[in-house]
Amino acid sequence: MKRKRLTEIFPALIPLRQKQRRLFWFTKMRFDGNRYAHQRSEEILPYEQYSYICTMINPDTGSDLIYQYNKAENLKIASAPVNGTLIHPGETFSLCLAIRDADRRTPYKEALIVVNDRLTAAKGGGLCQLSNMLYWTFLNSPLTVTERHPHRMRDFPDPTMKLLGSDATIVSGWLDLKVKNTTDHTYQIVITFAGEQMCTSLRTDDPEPVRYLFRNEGTVYTRLDGHIYEDTDVLRYDTKTNTETLLYRNHTEIGYPRPEGTVIQERNRS
């Protein structure tokens, strides 16, 4: 018989355990050898590397739209300490570190979040749209992604995804989104809002920004024990060097119906 964890016996201890985990996690980052980006500037760097605009309101969640408007407020709160961040050569940007105390003055609102593979509402929900958009922006730059985690499950169609498998989830104390600047140029994150639209932009002092093209390959859907999974390769083409690179193969569970005609392969546990 599997032994229960202390937090399973005493659920009231969970917030304390989470706080302890985050404290140890951020303390460890101080000694991991990375030089983390922390400088912010209101002066915008002259050249645009890439920018991406997306709506913050997703009507296809199947839940009350109030959670979408709450998410929009959460995104504004979390984006404030990120906006204007400079990533100098040799520095690493950590999204979890940047937004660590974002809600200290203005508390997050309740919005949708996945907990134990179930969609629910909780304070701070919806911040993965920020990590999704930043990750896609980083992929369209020479910055090197050093940590990224896909969502284990997508419960509804995500308008922020321009390419299958281009999402990124964060959980403070467990999962982060990090990029390192291994170039000779400085980059700057700029985040703006207009109505229901959110824009993430990466600026640079490089007069010749690099452009990339992306595509999926080998996309397959499989059904196992009633669950549907999506596996796909993510490839990036560098227009400057005329080279294409396989970045990774993405795996995630799909919690919503696929379009009619989608081929789903049946699998059995061996």
C-alpha positions as YAML, in Angstrom:
chain: A
units: angstrom
residues:
- id: 1
  name: MET
  ca: [0.00, 0.00, 0.00]
- id: 2
  name: LYS
  ca: [1.34, 3.39, -1.04]
- id: 3
  name: ARG
  ca: [2.24, 5.58, 1.92]
- id: 4
  name: LYS
  ca: [0.38, 8.89, 2.02]
- id: 5
  name: ARG
  ca: [2.28, 12.15, 2.03]
- id: 6
  name: LEU
  ca: [1.88, 14.45, 5.01]
- id: 7
  name: THR
  ca: [0.02, 17.01, 2.90]
- id: 8
  name: GLU
  ca: [-2.48, 14.32, 1.86]
- id: 9
  name: ILE
  ca: [-3.21, 13.59, 5.52]
- id: 10
  name: PHE
  ca: [-3.27, 17.28, 6.49]
- id: 11
  name: PRO
  ca: [-4.35, 19.34, 3.40]
- id: 12
  name: ALA
  ca: [-4.10, 22.55, 5.44]
- id: 13
  name: LEU
  ca: [-0.33, 22.18, 5.22]
- id: 14
  name: ILE
  ca: [-0.31, 22.52, 1.42]
- id: 15
  name: PRO
  ca: [0.05, 26.37, 1.31]
- id: 16
  name: LEU
  ca: [2.93, 26.18, 3.80]
- id: 17
  name: ARG
  ca: [4.62, 23.43, 1.77]
- id: 18
  name: GLN
  ca: [4.21, 25.43, -1.42]
- id: 19
  name: LYS
  ca: [5.69, 28.54, 0.19]
- id: 20
  name: GLN
  ca: [8.62, 26.49, 1.50]
- id: 21
  name: ARG
  ca: [9.19, 24.97, -1.93]
- id: 22
  name: ARG
  ca: [9.24, 28.37, -3.62]
- id: 23
  name: LEU
  ca: [11.65, 29.76, -1.02]
- id: 24
  name: PHE
  ca: [14.13, 26.90, -1.55]
- id: 25
  name: TRP
  ca: [13.67, 27.10, -5.32]
- id: 26
  name: PHE
  ca: [14.46, 30.81, -5.59]
- id: 27
  name: THR
  ca: [17.33, 30.49, -3.10]
- id: 28
  name: LYS
  ca: [18.84, 27.76, -5.27]
- id: 29
  name: MET
  ca: [18.66, 30.09, -8.28]
- id: 30
  name: ARG
  ca: [20.98, 32.53, -6.49]
- id: 31
  name: PHE
  ca: [23.75, 29.97, -6.62]
- id: 32
  name: ASP
  ca: [23.10, 28.22, -9.96]
- id: 33
  name: GLY
  ca: [25.78, 30.17, -11.85]
- id: 34
  name: ASN
  ca: [23.36, 32.21, -13.96]
- id: 35
  name: ARG
  ca: [23.38, 35.99, -14.10]
- id: 36
  name: TYR
  ca: [19.69, 36.85, -14.15]
- id: 37
  name: ALA
  ca: [18.30, 39.83, -16.01]
- id: 38
  name: HIS
  ca: [16.87, 42.42, -13.65]
- id: 39
  name: GLN
  ca: [17.42, 45.83, -15.27]
- id: 40
  name: ARG
  ca: [14.37, 47.55, -16.72]
- id: 41
  name: SER
  ca: [14.29, 50.61, -18.93]
- id: 42
  name: GLU
  ca: [11.52, 52.90, -20.15]
- id: 43
  name: GLU
  ca: [13.68, 53.75, -23.15]
- id: 44
  name: ILE
  ca: [12.81, 51.30, -25.93]
- id: 45
  name: LEU
  ca: [15.61, 49.70, -27.95]
- id: 46
  name: PRO
  ca: [15.60, 50.81, -31.61]
- id: 47
  name: TYR
  ca: [14.98, 47.59, -33.56]
- id: 48
  name: GLU
  ca: [12.13, 45.10, -33.40]
- id: 49
  name: GLN
  ca: [13.15, 41.46, -33.42]
- id: 50
  name: TYR
  ca: [9.60, 40.12, -33.22]
- id: 51
  name: SER
  ca: [6.16, 41.09, -31.92]
- id: 52
  name: TYR
  ca: [3.01, 39.08, -31.35]
- id: 53
  name: ILE
  ca: [-0.55, 40.31, -30.71]
- id: 54
  name: CYS
  ca: [-3.31, 38.12, -29.31]
- id: 55
  name: THR
  ca: [-6.70, 38.52, -27.66]
- id: 56
  name: MET
  ca: [-6.87, 37.88, -23.93]
- id: 57
  name: ILE
  ca: [-10.52, 36.81, -24.04]
- id: 58
  name: ASN
  ca: [-11.10, 33.22, -25.15]
- id: 59
  name: PRO
  ca: [-14.84, 32.43, -25.59]
- id: 60
  name: ASP
  ca: [-14.17, 28.72, -26.21]
- id: 61
  name: THR
  ca: [-13.35, 27.64, -22.66]
- id: 62
  name: GLY
  ca: [-16.87, 26.45, -21.81]
- id: 63
  name: SER
  ca: [-16.73, 28.47, -18.58]
- id: 64
  name: ASP
  ca: [-18.11, 31.80, -17.42]
- id: 65
  name: LEU
  ca: [-16.50, 34.67, -19.33]
- id: 66
  name: ILE
  ca: [-15.85, 36.49, -16.04]
- id: 67
  name: TYR
  ca: [-12.82, 34.23, -15.64]
- id: 68
  name: GLN
  ca: [-11.48, 35.51, -18.96]
- id: 69
  name: TYR
  ca: [-11.81, 39.13, -17.89]
- id: 70
  name: ASN
  ca: [-10.19, 38.24, -14.57]
- id: 71
  name: LYS
  ca: [-7.39, 36.60, -16.53]
- id: 72
  name: ALA
  ca: [-6.89, 39.81, -18.47]
- id: 73
  name: GLU
  ca: [-6.43, 41.68, -15.19]
- id: 74
  name: ASN
  ca: [-3.99, 39.02, -13.95]
- id: 75
  name: LEU
  ca: [-1.97, 39.32, -17.15]
- id: 76
  name: LYS
  ca: [-1.65, 43.07, -16.66]
- id: 77
  name: ILE
  ca: [-0.51, 42.60, -13.06]
- id: 78
  name: ALA
  ca: [2.08, 39.96, -13.98]
- id: 79
  name: SER
  ca: [3.33, 41.83, -17.05]
- id: 80
  name: ALA
  ca: [4.12, 45.05, -15.17]
- id: 81
  name: PRO
  ca: [7.47, 43.87, -13.67]
- id: 82
  name: VAL
  ca: [8.42, 42.17, -16.97]
- id: 83
  name: ASN
  ca: [7.79, 45.12, -19.27]
- id: 84
  name: GLY
  ca: [10.99, 46.92, -20.23]
- id: 85
  name: THR
  ca: [13.32, 44.17, -18.99]
- id: 86
  name: LEU
  ca: [16.73, 44.23, -20.66]
- id: 87
  name: ILE
  ca: [18.51, 40.94, -21.32]
- id: 88
  name: HIS
  ca: [22.17, 41.81, -21.74]
- id: 89
  name: PRO
  ca: [24.75, 39.44, -23.31]
- id: 90
  name: GLY
  ca: [25.41, 36.55, -20.96]
- id: 91
  name: GLU
  ca: [22.25, 37.14, -18.89]
- id: 92
  name: THR
  ca: [19.37, 34.72, -18.34]
- id: 93
  name: PHE
  ca: [15.75, 35.80, -18.12]
- id: 94
  name: SER
  ca: [13.51, 33.86, -15.72]
- id: 95
  name: LEU
  ca: [9.78, 34.52, -15.98]
- id: 96
  name: CYS
  ca: [9.01, 33.11, -12.53]
- id: 97
  name: LEU
  ca: [11.71, 35.27, -10.97]
- id: 98
  name: ALA
  ca: [10.48, 38.37, -12.80]
- id: 99
  name: ILE
  ca: [6.86, 38.00, -11.61]
- id: 100
  name: ARG
  ca: [7.69, 36.61, -8.15]
- id: 101
  name: ASP
  ca: [6.16, 39.55, -6.25]
- id: 102
  name: ALA
  ca: [3.95, 40.97, -9.00]
- id: 103
  name: ASP
  ca: [0.76, 40.61, -6.94]
- id: 104
  name: ARG
  ca: [2.14, 42.09, -3.73]
- id: 105
  name: ARG
  ca: [0.21, 45.37, -4.06]
- id: 106
  name: THR
  ca: [-2.63, 44.35, -6.37]
- id: 107
  name: PRO
  ca: [-3.86, 40.79, -5.69]
- id: 108
  name: TYR
  ca: [-4.55, 38.41, -8.55]
- id: 109
  name: LYS
  ca: [-8.16, 37.57, -9.37]
- id: 110
  name: GLU
  ca: [-9.72, 34.14, -9.81]
- id: 111
  name: ALA
  ca: [-9.30, 32.74, -13.31]
- id: 112
  name: LEU
  ca: [-9.04, 29.33, -14.94]
- id: 113
  name: ILE
  ca: [-6.11, 27.10, -14.09]
- id: 114
  name: VAL
  ca: [-5.37, 23.38, -14.32]
- id: 115
  name: VAL
  ca: [-4.82, 21.68, -10.95]
- id: 116
  name: ASN
  ca: [-4.21, 17.91, -10.83]
- id: 117
  name: ASP
  ca: [-5.28, 17.68, -14.48]
- id: 118
  name: ARG
  ca: [-8.62, 19.35, -13.72]
- id: 119
  name: LEU
  ca: [-9.73, 22.78, -14.92]
- id: 120
  name: THR
  ca: [-10.71, 24.98, -12.00]
- id: 121
  name: ALA
  ca: [-10.70, 28.62, -10.94]
- id: 122
  name: ALA
  ca: [-8.01, 29.98, -8.64]
- id: 123
  name: LYS
  ca: [-6.26, 33.26, -7.87]
- id: 124
  name: GLY
  ca: [-3.57, 33.95, -10.43]
- id: 125
  name: GLY
  ca: [-5.12, 31.75, -13.08]
- id: 126
  name: GLY
  ca: [-4.43, 32.46, -16.72]
- id: 127
  name: LEU
  ca: [-0.78, 33.50, -16.43]
- id: 128
  name: CYS
  ca: [0.19, 30.76, -18.86]
- id: 129
  name: GLN
  ca: [-1.00, 33.06, -21.65]
- id: 130
  name: LEU
  ca: [1.92, 35.30, -20.70]
- id: 131
  name: SER
  ca: [4.36, 32.39, -20.75]
- id: 132
  name: ASN
  ca: [2.86, 31.11, -24.03]
- id: 133
  name: MET
  ca: [3.25, 34.46, -25.77]
- id: 134
  name: LEU
  ca: [6.72, 35.11, -24.40]
- id: 135
  name: TYR
  ca: [7.87, 31.63, -25.39]
- id: 136
  name: TRP
  ca: [6.67, 32.12, -28.97]
- id: 137
  name: THR
  ca: [8.36, 35.51, -29.03]
- id: 138
  name: PHE
  ca: [11.62, 34.01, -27.72]
- id: 139
  name: LEU
  ca: [11.48, 31.24, -30.34]
- id: 140
  name: ASN
  ca: [11.46, 33.99, -32.95]
- id: 141
  name: SER
  ca: [14.78, 35.33, -31.69]
- id: 142
  name: PRO
  ca: [18.44, 34.26, -31.33]
- id: 143
  name: LEU
  ca: [17.94, 33.89, -27.57]
- id: 144
  name: THR
  ca: [18.56, 30.36, -26.30]
- id: 145
  name: VAL
  ca: [15.67, 28.72, -24.45]
- id: 146
  name: THR
  ca: [17.17, 26.91, -21.45]
- id: 147
  name: GLU
  ca: [13.95, 25.83, -19.72]
- id: 148
  name: ARG
  ca: [10.49, 25.29, -21.09]
- id: 149
  name: HIS
  ca: [7.68, 22.93, -20.11]
- id: 150
  name: PRO
  ca: [4.65, 22.05, -22.27]
- id: 151
  name: HIS
  ca: [1.21, 21.82, -20.76]
- id: 152
  name: ARG
  ca: [0.43, 18.24, -19.82]
- id: 153
  name: MET
  ca: [-3.10, 18.88, -21.06]
- id: 154
  name: ARG
  ca: [-4.87, 21.48, -23.18]
- id: 155
  name: ASP
  ca: [-8.50, 21.67, -22.08]
- id: 156
  name: PHE
  ca: [-9.70, 24.02, -24.83]
- id: 157
  name: PRO
  ca: [-8.40, 25.57, -28.07]
- id: 158
  name: ASP
  ca: [-5.71, 28.14, -27.30]
- id: 159
  name: PRO
  ca: [-5.75, 31.30, -29.48]
- id: 160
  name: THR
  ca: [-2.21, 32.18, -28.34]
- id: 161
  name: MET
  ca: [-0.69, 29.19, -30.15]
- id: 162
  name: LYS
  ca: [0.46, 29.99, -33.68]
- id: 163
  name: LEU
  ca: [2.01, 26.54, -34.04]
- id: 164
  name: LEU
  ca: [1.21, 23.16, -32.50]
- id: 165
  name: GLY
  ca: [3.44, 22.48, -29.51]
- id: 166
  name: SER
  ca: [4.52, 26.11, -29.02]
- id: 167
  name: ASP
  ca: [3.05, 26.59, -25.55]
- id: 168
  name: ALA
  ca: [4.87, 26.94, -22.22]
- id: 169
  name: THR
  ca: [3.51, 26.49, -18.72]
- id: 170
  name: ILE
  ca: [4.92, 27.90, -15.49]
- id: 171
  name: VAL
  ca: [4.40, 26.94, -11.84]
- id: 172
  name: SER
  ca: [6.39, 28.98, -9.35]
- id: 173
  name: GLY
  ca: [8.62, 26.64, -7.39]
- id: 174
  name: TRP
  ca: [8.37, 23.86, -9.96]
- id: 175
  name: LEU
  ca: [8.33, 24.95, -13.62]
- id: 176
  name: ASP
  ca: [9.90, 28.04, -15.20]
- id: 177
  name: LEU
  ca: [10.43, 29.65, -18.59]
- id: 178
  name: LYS
  ca: [14.05, 30.74, -19.07]
- id: 179
  name: VAL
  ca: [16.09, 32.10, -21.96]
- id: 180
  name: LYS
  ca: [19.78, 32.98, -22.11]
- id: 181
  name: ASN
  ca: [21.31, 35.68, -24.23]
- id: 182
  name: THR
  ca: [24.32, 34.03, -25.86]
- id: 183
  name: THR
  ca: [24.64, 36.80, -28.47]
- id: 184
  name: ASP
  ca: [26.64, 40.03, -28.49]
- id: 185
  name: HIS
  ca: [23.49, 42.17, -28.52]
- id: 186
  name: THR
  ca: [21.03, 43.34, -25.87]
- id: 187
  name: TYR
  ca: [17.34, 42.42, -26.06]
- id: 188
  name: GLN
  ca: [14.36, 44.02, -24.37]
- id: 189
  name: ILE
  ca: [10.92, 42.64, -23.51]
- id: 190
  name: VAL
  ca: [8.08, 45.08, -24.16]
- id: 191
  name: ILE
  ca: [4.46, 44.22, -23.25]
- id: 192
  name: THR
  ca: [1.53, 46.47, -24.12]
- id: 193
  name: PHE
  ca: [-2.27, 46.27, -23.89]
- id: 194
  name: ALA
  ca: [-5.03, 47.77, -25.99]
- id: 195
  name: GLY
  ca: [-8.61, 46.83, -25.16]
- id: 196
  name: GLU
  ca: [-8.79, 43.03, -25.15]
- id: 197
  name: GLN
  ca: [-5.51, 42.72, -27.04]
- id: 198
  name: MET
  ca: [-2.10, 41.94, -25.55]
- id: 199
  name: CYS
  ca: [1.18, 42.39, -27.40]
- id: 200
  name: THR
  ca: [4.55, 40.89, -26.52]
- id: 201
  name: SER
  ca: [7.48, 42.40, -28.35]
- id: 202
  name: LEU
  ca: [11.20, 41.75, -28.31]
- id: 203
  name: ARG
  ca: [13.37, 44.74, -29.15]
- id: 204
  name: THR
  ca: [17.12, 44.77, -29.78]
- id: 205
  name: ASP
  ca: [20.11, 46.97, -30.52]
- id: 206
  name: ASP
  ca: [20.99, 44.68, -33.43]
- id: 207
  name: PRO
  ca: [20.44, 46.55, -36.75]
- id: 208
  name: GLU
  ca: [20.00, 43.22, -38.60]
- id: 209
  name: PRO
  ca: [17.43, 41.15, -36.64]
- id: 210
  name: VAL
  ca: [17.15, 37.48, -37.58]
- id: 211
  name: ARG
  ca: [13.90, 36.11, -39.03]
- id: 212
  name: TYR
  ca: [12.58, 32.58, -38.61]
- id: 213
  name: LEU
  ca: [9.93, 30.35, -40.16]
- id: 214
  name: PHE
  ca: [8.26, 27.45, -38.33]
- id: 215
  name: ARG
  ca: [6.39, 24.31, -39.21]
- id: 216
  name: ASN
  ca: [5.10, 21.09, -37.71]
- id: 217
  name: GLU
  ca: [5.97, 17.67, -39.02]
- id: 218
  name: GLY
  ca: [5.01, 14.12, -38.09]
- id: 219
  name: THR
  ca: [1.86, 15.18, -36.22]
- id: 220
  name: VAL
  ca: [-0.06, 12.18, -34.90]
- id: 221
  name: TYR
  ca: [-3.03, 11.74, -32.58]
- id: 222
  name: THR
  ca: [-3.45, 8.63, -30.46]
- id: 223
  name: ARG
  ca: [-6.14, 7.40, -28.09]
- id: 224
  name: LEU
  ca: [-5.08, 5.52, -24.96]
- id: 225
  name: ASP
  ca: [-7.46, 4.58, -22.14]
- id: 226
  name: GLY
  ca: [-9.97, 7.09, -23.48]
- id: 227
  name: HIS
  ca: [-7.47, 9.97, -23.52]
- id: 228
  name: ILE
  ca: [-6.33, 11.64, -26.76]
- id: 229
  name: TYR
  ca: [-2.69, 12.69, -27.15]
- id: 230
  name: GLU
  ca: [-1.02, 14.95, -29.68]
- id: 231
  name: ASP
  ca: [2.61, 14.40, -30.73]
- id: 232
  name: THR
  ca: [4.33, 16.69, -33.20]
- id: 233
  name: ASP
  ca: [7.78, 17.86, -34.28]
- id: 234
  name: VAL
  ca: [8.53, 21.59, -34.09]
- id: 235
  name: LEU
  ca: [11.01, 22.77, -36.72]
- id: 236
  name: ARG
  ca: [12.57, 26.22, -37.19]
- id: 237
  name: TYR
  ca: [14.06, 27.63, -40.39]
- id: 238
  name: ASP
  ca: [16.70, 30.38, -40.10]
- id: 239
  name: THR
  ca: [16.31, 32.74, -43.09]
- id: 240
  name: LYS
  ca: [19.81, 34.14, -42.54]
- id: 241
  name: THR
  ca: [21.70, 30.84, -42.67]
- id: 242
  name: ASN
  ca: [19.12, 28.93, -44.77]
- id: 243
  name: THR
  ca: [19.18, 26.07, -42.26]
- id: 244
  name: GLU
  ca: [16.32, 24.20, -40.62]
- id: 245
  name: THR
  ca: [16.55, 22.69, -37.15]
- id: 246
  name: LEU
  ca: [14.34, 20.21, -35.32]
- id: 247
  name: LEU
  ca: [13.80, 21.96, -31.98]
- id: 248
  name: TYR
  ca: [11.92, 19.17, -30.18]
- id: 249
  name: ARG
  ca: [9.02, 16.73, -30.35]
- id: 250
  name: ASN
  ca: [6.08, 17.94, -28.30]
- id: 251
  name: HIS
  ca: [3.69, 15.66, -26.40]
- id: 252
  name: THR
  ca: [0.44, 16.75, -24.75]
- id: 253
  name: GLU
  ca: [-3.04, 15.50, -23.96]
- id: 254
  name: ILE
  ca: [-5.95, 17.10, -25.81]
- id: 255
  name: GLY
  ca: [-9.08, 17.63, -23.72]
- id: 256
  name: TYR
  ca: [-11.38, 18.89, -26.48]
- id: 257
  name: PRO
  ca: [-12.74, 17.37, -29.72]
- id: 258
  name: ARG
  ca: [-10.47, 17.43, -32.74]
- id: 259
  name: PRO
  ca: [-11.83, 18.66, -36.11]
- id: 260
  name: GLU
  ca: [-13.94, 16.19, -38.04]
- id: 261
  name: GLY
  ca: [-11.78, 13.91, -40.15]
- id: 262
  name: THR
  ca: [-8.79, 13.94, -37.76]
- id: 263
  name: VAL
  ca: [-7.16, 10.50, -37.80]
- id: 264
  name: ILE
  ca: [-6.75, 9.13, -34.27]
- id: 265
  name: GLN
  ca: [-4.71, 5.99, -33.83]
- id: 266
  name: GLU
  ca: [-5.86, 3.52, -31.18]
- id: 267
  name: ARG
  ca: [-3.23, 2.32, -28.71]
- id: 268
  name: ASN
  ca: [-3.24, -0.40, -26.08]
- id: 269
  name: ARG
  ca: [-1.07, -0.64, -23.03]
- id: 270
  name: SER
  ca: [1.53, -3.33, -23.55]
...
